[in-house]
Amino acid sequence: MRDRLTGTAVRRGTGRYYACTAISTLATSYYLNYLFFHLRDRFGFGNRENLAAAALHGSLYMVSAWQAGRFAERRGFRTSLLLGSSGLVLVMIAGALAPTARVEILTLASYSLVLLLIWPALEALVIQGEPSSRVPHVVGLYNCTWSGSAAIAYFTGGDLYARFGDGAVFWLPAVLFAGQALFILSWPRDARPMRTDAHEAAVTDAVRSDARHAPHATRPGVARVFLRLAWVANPFSYVAMYTLLAVMPGLVAHLGIPAGRVGVFCSVWMFGRLAAFIVLWQWTGWHYRFGWLAGGSVVLLVSFVFVLTVPTLLVIVLAQAVFGFACGLMYYSSLFYAMDVGEAPGEHGGLHEAAIGAGIAAGPAVGALSLALVPNVPHAGAMAVTALLGAGLAAMLGIWHRRPRGVPAPRA
């Protein structure tokens, strides 16, 4: 069979990897996105406590990211996926039965560690064995699959939460993970371990070929400068995203949004991110344009402020859409430039995942700390996280200002 878009041969069985990506994303999004609502409704968590929980998740994600990919490489991608899916079924059951907030937080900690058994294995399986000409297309399709599933989960989750109660936060993901484990058991044993360096080298070669059409890709030092820029930009987008996720329950309560409409309101930014992935997948004019990264960072900061401080529903909805598009640009940039550098790709991949975890932890941690120190200051958490985002933008400008000779200034 041949791909209608690229004309190249399509590997048999790849559909199951995309299906697994969609199932995993639906399950994890139903849990994590609505966990903060569950903690509010069951245990009385406010913004400060939810932000602290999100910071814990990010810290453990960062730790787990270093080891999970190595485990999948040694033991096999299918094995890693099966253990991750089965383990998360048990975690969800434990969360449903948790009698206290402390046990619930321990459940979140377990989830954060087990989760990484799934994603590195899936990412490797999606690309494994693909011809270099198809890899950019495959990466784009993978990004659209998980981001689209995340948006759907957030969009529909509010109605499910309102209809079936906060227990749905656990039993729905448990059912999905259990079904996924059974699905993986039906796979043939062809998902063998593959060396990470060979896998990432194949990806790098493909994206290098694609990047030759970018205006500055072959100039000395360009790729490394843009990689450093994207490594700053992407974690700071996660600073903003997970801060927003943690405070969404408080925001919708303040706006008086009915429970059944929460998902419609809260998912706007995720659909904005999906739109960014689709556009950036099909159009390469943003490659090696500093203006896109810098402008995206400014838009991210401003839209974040608007979402959390402007008490007008229409403004918040529009700001969410813009915010999501900026987040998509940051993520896709980090992925693309990491692939294009080609030096120590395994190290780059580990740094990429760990940097995401650092962003997930840093934003909520700063927000929670500021609310603890100055609880009576309006929007204290938002202002502190905004200052952190400003520091990220300043760091990007500093990297660009100190770029080596031969790296061109941005074109209009």
C-alpha positions as CSV (number, residue, x, y, z in Angstrom):
1,M,0.0,0.0,0.0
2,R,1.2,3.5,-0.8
3,D,0.6,6.8,1.0
4,R,-1.6,9.1,-1.2
5,L,0.3,12.2,0.0
6,T,3.9,11.1,-0.4
7,G,3.6,8.2,-2.8
8,T,5.9,6.1,-0.6
9,A,5.3,2.7,0.8
10,V,3.4,2.6,4.0
11,R,4.4,0.0,6.7
12,R,1.8,-2.5,7.6
13,G,0.4,-2.3,11.1
14,T,1.2,1.4,11.7
15,G,-2.5,2.1,12.2
16,R,-2.4,0.3,15.5
17,Y,0.3,2.7,16.8
18,Y,-1.8,5.7,15.9
19,A,-4.8,4.1,17.5
20,C,-2.8,3.4,20.6
21,T,-1.7,7.1,20.6
22,A,-5.3,8.2,20.5
23,I,-6.4,5.9,23.2
24,S,-3.5,6.8,25.5
25,T,-4.1,10.5,25.0
26,L,-7.8,10.3,25.6
27,A,-7.2,8.3,28.9
28,T,-4.4,10.6,30.2
29,S,-6.3,13.7,29.3
30,Y,-9.5,12.7,30.9
31,Y,-7.6,12.0,34.1
32,L,-5.1,14.8,34.4
33,N,-7.3,17.6,33.0
34,Y,-10.2,16.8,35.2
35,L,-8.2,15.7,38.2
36,F,-7.9,19.4,39.3
37,F,-11.7,19.6,39.3
38,H,-11.9,16.4,41.3
39,L,-9.5,17.7,43.9
40,R,-11.5,20.9,44.1
41,D,-14.8,19.2,44.5
42,R,-13.8,16.2,46.7
43,F,-11.1,17.8,48.9
44,G,-11.6,21.5,48.6
45,F,-8.4,22.3,46.7
46,G,-8.0,25.9,45.6
47,N,-5.6,27.3,43.0
48,R,-2.6,27.1,45.3
49,E,-3.1,23.4,46.1
50,N,-3.8,22.5,42.5
51,L,-0.7,24.3,41.4
52,A,1.4,22.4,43.9
53,A,-0.1,19.1,42.6
54,A,0.8,20.1,39.0
55,A,4.3,21.0,40.1
56,L,4.7,17.5,41.7
57,H,3.6,15.9,38.5
58,G,6.1,17.9,36.5
59,S,9.0,17.1,38.8
60,L,8.4,13.3,38.6
61,Y,7.8,13.5,34.9
62,M,11.2,15.1,34.5
63,V,12.8,12.3,36.5
64,S,11.0,9.5,34.7
65,A,11.8,10.9,31.3
66,W,15.4,10.0,31.7
67,Q,14.8,6.3,32.3
68,A,11.6,5.3,30.4
69,G,13.1,5.5,26.9
70,R,16.1,3.4,27.9
71,F,13.8,0.8,29.5
72,A,11.7,0.6,26.3
73,E,14.9,0.2,24.2
74,R,16.2,-2.6,26.4
75,R,13.0,-4.5,27.0
76,G,11.0,-3.8,23.9
77,F,8.5,-1.2,22.9
78,R,5.5,-3.6,23.1
79,T,6.6,-4.7,26.6
80,S,6.9,-1.1,27.7
81,L,3.5,-0.2,26.4
82,L,1.9,-3.2,28.0
83,L,3.4,-2.5,31.4
84,G,2.5,1.1,31.2
85,S,-1.1,0.5,30.2
86,S,-1.6,-2.2,32.8
87,G,0.1,-0.2,35.5
88,L,-2.1,2.8,34.8
89,V,-5.2,0.7,35.2
90,L,-4.1,-0.1,38.7
91,V,-3.2,3.5,39.4
92,M,-6.7,4.7,38.3
93,I,-8.4,2.1,40.5
94,A,-6.2,3.3,43.4
95,G,-7.3,6.9,42.7
96,A,-10.9,6.0,42.6
97,L,-10.6,4.3,46.0
98,A,-8.4,7.0,47.6
99,P,-10.0,8.0,50.9
100,T,-7.9,11.1,51.6
101,A,-6.2,13.9,49.7
102,R,-2.8,12.6,50.6
103,V,-3.5,9.2,49.1
104,E,-4.8,11.0,46.0
105,I,-1.6,12.9,45.6
106,L,0.4,9.6,46.0
107,T,-1.8,8.3,43.1
108,L,-0.8,11.3,41.0
109,A,2.8,10.6,41.8
110,S,2.5,7.0,40.7
111,Y,0.7,8.1,37.5
112,S,3.5,10.6,36.7
113,L,6.2,7.8,36.9
114,V,4.3,5.1,35.1
115,L,3.1,7.3,32.3
116,L,6.5,7.6,30.7
117,L,6.5,3.9,29.9
118,I,4.0,4.7,27.1
119,W,5.1,7.8,25.3
120,P,8.8,7.1,24.3
121,A,7.8,3.6,23.1
122,L,4.9,5.0,21.0
123,E,7.0,7.7,19.5
124,A,9.7,5.2,18.5
125,L,7.2,2.7,17.0
126,V,5.5,5.3,14.9
127,I,8.8,6.2,13.1
128,Q,10.5,2.8,13.2
129,G,11.2,1.4,9.8
130,E,9.8,4.4,7.9
131,P,11.8,5.6,4.8
132,S,13.5,9.0,5.4
133,S,11.2,10.7,2.9
134,R,8.2,9.9,5.0
135,V,9.4,10.7,8.5
136,P,8.4,14.4,8.5
137,H,5.0,13.4,7.4
138,V,4.7,10.7,10.0
139,V,5.9,13.1,12.8
140,G,3.3,15.6,11.8
141,L,0.5,13.0,11.7
142,Y,1.6,11.7,15.1
143,N,1.4,15.3,16.6
144,C,-2.0,15.9,15.1
145,T,-3.2,12.5,16.5
146,W,-2.3,13.2,20.1
147,S,-3.2,16.9,20.1
148,G,-6.5,16.2,18.5
149,S,-7.3,13.5,21.0
150,A,-6.4,15.7,23.9
151,A,-8.7,18.4,22.6
152,I,-11.6,16.0,22.2
153,A,-11.0,14.6,25.7
154,Y,-11.1,18.1,27.3
155,F,-14.1,19.1,25.2
156,T,-16.2,16.1,26.1
157,G,-14.9,15.5,29.6
158,G,-16.9,18.3,31.2
159,D,-20.2,16.8,30.2
160,L,-19.1,13.4,31.4
161,Y,-18.0,14.8,34.7
162,A,-21.3,16.6,35.2
163,R,-23.3,13.5,34.2
164,F,-21.4,10.8,36.1
165,G,-19.7,12.7,38.9
166,D,-16.0,13.0,39.7
167,G,-15.5,9.2,39.8
168,A,-15.4,9.4,36.0
169,V,-12.0,10.9,36.3
170,F,-10.8,7.4,37.2
171,W,-13.1,4.8,35.8
172,L,-13.1,6.1,32.3
173,P,-9.3,6.2,32.0
174,A,-9.2,2.8,33.7
175,V,-11.5,1.3,31.0
176,L,-9.5,2.9,28.2
177,F,-6.2,1.7,29.6
178,A,-7.5,-1.8,30.1
179,G,-8.8,-1.9,26.6
180,Q,-5.5,-0.7,25.3
181,A,-3.6,-3.4,27.2
182,L,-5.9,-6.1,25.6
183,F,-5.3,-4.4,22.3
184,I,-1.5,-4.5,22.7
185,L,-1.7,-8.2,23.7
186,S,-3.2,-8.9,20.2
187,W,-0.2,-7.4,18.4
188,P,2.3,-9.7,16.8
189,R,5.7,-9.7,18.5
190,D,7.3,-7.5,15.9
191,A,7.7,-4.4,18.1
192,R,11.3,-5.3,18.9
193,P,13.8,-3.0,20.6
194,M,15.7,-0.8,18.3
195,R,18.7,1.3,19.2
196,T,17.7,4.8,20.0
197,D,20.7,6.4,18.2
198,A,19.8,4.6,14.9
199,H,16.2,5.6,15.3
200,E,16.9,9.2,16.0
201,A,19.6,9.3,13.2
202,A,16.9,8.3,10.7
203,V,14.6,11.0,11.9
204,T,17.5,13.5,11.8
205,D,18.4,12.6,8.2
206,A,14.8,13.0,7.1
207,V,14.2,16.4,8.7
208,R,17.6,17.5,7.5
209,S,16.5,16.8,3.9
210,D,13.3,18.7,4.5
211,A,15.1,21.6,6.2
212,R,17.4,22.1,3.2
213,H,14.5,24.0,1.6
214,A,14.4,26.4,4.6
215,P,16.1,29.7,3.9
216,H,19.0,29.5,6.4
217,A,19.3,25.8,7.1
218,T,22.7,25.3,5.5
219,R,24.4,28.3,7.1
220,P,27.0,27.5,9.7
221,G,25.8,27.4,13.3
222,V,22.1,28.2,12.4
223,A,20.6,24.9,13.5
224,R,22.4,24.9,16.9
225,V,21.3,28.5,17.6
226,F,17.7,27.7,16.8
227,L,17.8,24.5,18.8
228,R,18.9,26.5,21.9
229,L,16.1,29.0,21.2
230,A,13.5,26.3,21.0
231,W,14.8,24.5,24.1
232,V,14.0,27.7,26.0
233,A,10.7,28.4,24.2
234,N,9.1,25.0,24.6
235,P,9.6,24.5,28.3
236,F,8.3,28.0,28.9
237,S,5.2,27.1,26.9
238,Y,4.7,24.2,29.4
239,V,5.1,26.7,32.2
240,A,2.1,28.5,30.9
241,M,0.0,25.4,29.9
242,Y,0.2,23.6,33.2
243,T,-0.4,26.7,35.2
244,L,-3.6,27.2,33.1
245,L,-4.7,23.6,33.6
246,A,-4.3,23.8,37.3
247,V,-6.2,27.0,37.8
248,M,-9.0,26.2,35.3
249,P,-11.4,25.0,38.1
250,G,-11.1,28.3,39.9
251,L,-11.4,30.3,36.7
252,V,-14.6,28.6,35.5
253,A,-16.1,28.9,39.0
254,H,-15.3,32.6,39.0
255,L,-16.9,33.1,35.6
256,G,-20.0,31.0,36.6
257,I,-19.7,28.6,33.7
258,P,-22.2,25.7,34.1
259,A,-20.6,22.3,34.9
260,G,-21.8,20.7,31.6
261,R,-20.2,23.5,29.6
262,V,-16.8,23.4,31.3
263,G,-15.2,21.2,28.7
264,V,-16.4,23.4,25.8
265,F,-14.8,26.5,27.4
266,C,-11.6,24.9,28.7
267,S,-10.7,23.1,25.5
268,V,-10.5,26.1,23.3
269,W,-6.7,26.5,23.6
270,M,-6.2,22.8,22.8
271,F,-8.0,23.2,19.5
272,G,-5.8,26.2,18.9
273,R,-2.8,24.0,19.5
274,L,-4.1,21.4,17.1
275,A,-4.6,24.1,14.4
276,A,-1.0,25.1,14.9
277,F,0.2,21.5,14.4
278,I,-1.8,21.2,11.2
279,V,-0.5,24.5,9.7
280,L,3.1,23.9,10.7
281,W,3.0,20.3,9.4
282,Q,1.9,21.4,6.0
283,W,3.8,24.7,5.7
284,T,7.5,25.1,6.2
285,G,7.9,28.9,5.9
286,W,8.4,29.2,9.6
287,H,11.7,27.2,9.5
288,Y,14.7,29.2,10.7
289,R,12.8,32.4,11.2
290,F,13.6,34.0,14.5
291,G,10.6,36.3,14.2
292,W,8.3,33.3,14.5
293,L,9.8,32.0,17.7
294,A,10.2,35.5,19.3
295,G,6.8,36.6,18.2
296,G,5.2,33.4,19.3
297,S,6.7,33.8,22.8
298,V,5.4,37.4,23.0
299,V,1.9,36.2,21.9
300,L,2.1,33.3,24.5
301,L,2.9,35.7,27.3
302,V,0.2,38.3,26.4
303,S,-2.5,35.7,25.8
304,F,-1.7,34.0,29.1
305,V,-2.2,37.3,30.9
306,F,-5.5,37.9,29.1
307,V,-6.9,34.5,29.9
308,L,-6.2,34.8,33.6
309,T,-6.8,38.5,34.3
310,V,-9.5,39.8,31.9
311,P,-13.0,38.9,33.3
312,T,-14.7,38.9,29.9
313,L,-15.8,35.6,28.5
314,L,-15.4,36.5,24.8
315,V,-11.9,37.9,25.4
316,I,-10.9,34.8,27.4
317,V,-12.1,32.5,24.6
318,L,-10.2,34.4,21.9
319,A,-7.1,34.6,24.0
320,Q,-7.3,30.9,24.6
321,A,-7.3,30.2,20.9
322,V,-4.3,32.4,20.3
323,F,-2.5,30.9,23.4
324,G,-3.0,27.4,22.0
325,F,-1.6,28.3,18.6
326,A,1.5,29.8,20.3
327,C,2.0,26.7,22.4
328,G,1.8,24.6,19.2
329,L,4.5,26.7,17.6
330,M,6.8,26.3,20.6
331,Y,6.4,22.6,20.7
332,Y,6.8,22.0,17.0
333,S,9.9,24.2,16.9
334,S,11.6,22.3,19.6
335,L,10.9,19.0,17.8
336,F,12.0,20.2,14.4
337,Y,15.2,21.9,15.5
338,A,16.2,19.0,17.8
339,M,15.9,16.7,14.8
340,D,17.8,18.9,12.5
341,V,21.0,19.4,14.6
342,G,22.0,15.8,14.3
343,E,24.7,15.9,17.0
344,A,24.3,13.6,20.0
345,P,20.6,12.9,19.1
346,G,20.0,10.7,22.1
347,E,21.2,13.4,24.5
348,H,19.1,15.9,22.7
349,G,16.0,13.7,23.0
350,G,16.6,13.3,26.8
351,L,17.1,17.0,27.3
352,H,13.9,17.7,25.3
353,E,11.8,15.5,27.5
354,A,13.4,16.6,30.7
355,A,13.0,20.3,29.7
356,I,9.3,19.7,29.2
357,G,9.1,18.2,32.7
358,A,11.0,21.2,34.1
359,G,8.5,23.5,32.5
360,I,5.5,21.5,33.9
361,A,7.0,21.8,37.3
362,A,8.3,25.4,37.3
363,G,5.2,27.3,36.3
364,P,2.8,25.8,38.8
365,A,5.5,25.8,41.5
366,V,6.1,29.6,41.0
367,G,2.4,30.2,41.0
368,A,1.8,28.1,44.2
369,L,4.6,29.8,46.0
370,S,3.5,33.3,45.1
371,L,-0.1,32.5,46.3
372,A,1.4,31.2,49.6
373,L,3.6,34.3,50.1
374,V,1.1,37.0,49.1
375,P,-2.4,35.4,49.3
376,N,-4.2,38.7,49.4
377,V,-2.7,40.2,46.2
378,P,-5.1,39.8,43.3
379,H,-3.7,37.7,40.5
380,A,-0.4,37.1,42.4
381,G,0.1,33.7,40.8
382,A,-0.6,34.9,37.3
383,M,1.8,37.8,37.7
384,A,4.6,35.6,39.1
385,V,4.2,33.1,36.2
386,T,4.1,36.0,33.7
387,A,7.4,37.3,35.1
388,L,8.8,33.8,34.6
389,L,7.6,33.8,31.0
390,G,9.2,37.2,30.6
391,A,12.5,35.8,31.8
392,G,12.2,33.1,29.2
393,L,11.6,35.6,26.4
394,A,14.6,37.6,27.7
395,A,16.8,34.5,27.6
396,M,15.8,33.9,24.0
397,L,16.6,37.4,23.0
398,G,20.0,37.0,24.8
399,I,20.7,33.8,22.8
400,W,19.9,35.5,19.6
401,H,21.9,38.6,20.4
402,R,25.0,36.4,21.2
403,R,24.7,34.2,18.1
404,P,28.0,33.5,16.3
405,R,29.0,35.4,13.2
406,G,27.5,33.8,10.1
407,V,24.1,33.3,11.7
408,P,21.8,35.6,9.7
409,A,19.5,38.2,11.2
410,P,15.8,37.5,10.7
411,R,14.3,38.3,7.4
412,A,11.1,40.2,7.0
